[in-house]
């Protein structure tokens, strides 16, 4: 999964060794493994909260479309892009 590819059938969860905190409504995170800081923003922070317990893409999109006024297809595309970026950085695990 380090290549940023997400398996639809497998749940996505947080990788070990990341510290996250709220700052002015956004979620900021530091990866202990690579020493980098990340600003996940508000919606990215919500996704981070959701995957405290591993969820599939469909479950994440379902939760977000209930909370935000967004088209499900657009939401799925954006969630996939966001999670692929996190996967590239080794911040999430898939399965």
N, C-alpha and C positions, 0 to 999 in steps of 0.2 A: 503494500500500500504506500510505500514511500514515494512512488511515482505519481501520486495524486489521484489515482483511479479509485473509485468508490464502487463497491459491490452492492447492488440494490437489495439483495436478499439478506445481507448481513447487517447487524446492528453496528452503529458507529458510536464510539465512546471516547472519552478523554484519555490521552496518553498520560502516563505517570510523569511526575516531575515538573508540573506547571503551577505557578502561583497566579491567581486571578483576584482582582479587586475592582470595586466600583469607584469611578472617579468622574464627578460631574455628569452622571447619568450614563456614561460609557463604561464598558468593561475593559480594563487593561490587564495584560498578562505578561509574565516573565517566564521564559523557558529556562529551567535550571540546566537542562542538557546542553543547550546551545548558547546560553547567555544573552539571548535576544529578548527585546520587549516588543509587544504587539498591542495595538489598540483595536479591539474587536468592534467598537461602536456599540450602539444600543441594541440593534437587532442581532448582530453577531454575538453580543453578550447574552441575549436571550437564548440563542441556539446553544451557547456554551452551557447555560443553566440546564437546558433540556437534556443535553447528553451527559449529565452527571450519571444517569443510568442509561446505558446504551439503547439507542433507538434506531429504527430504519429511516431512510429518507422519507418514506410515506408518512411515518408517524411524526417526524419533525415538521413536514409541510402541513399536515393536518392540524397540528397545534398552532402553527404560525398563522394559517388562514382563518382560524377561529379568533385569534387575538388581534390581527391586523387586517385592514381592508386591502387585500391584494389578490389578484388572480392566481389560482392554484398553479397553472403552468408556469407563469412568471416566477412565482415563489419557488417552485421546484428548481428551475434553472439557476436562480440566485443562490439557493441553498447548496446545490451541487458545486457551483463555482467556489463558494465560500469554504465548503468542506474539502474540496480538492486542494485549495490553497493551504489549509491547515494540515492536510495530509502531506503535502510537499515539505512542510516544515517539521513533520514528525510529531504534530501536536494532538492528532487523533489516531485511534486504532479502529479498524473495520473488521469486526467479527471476532 
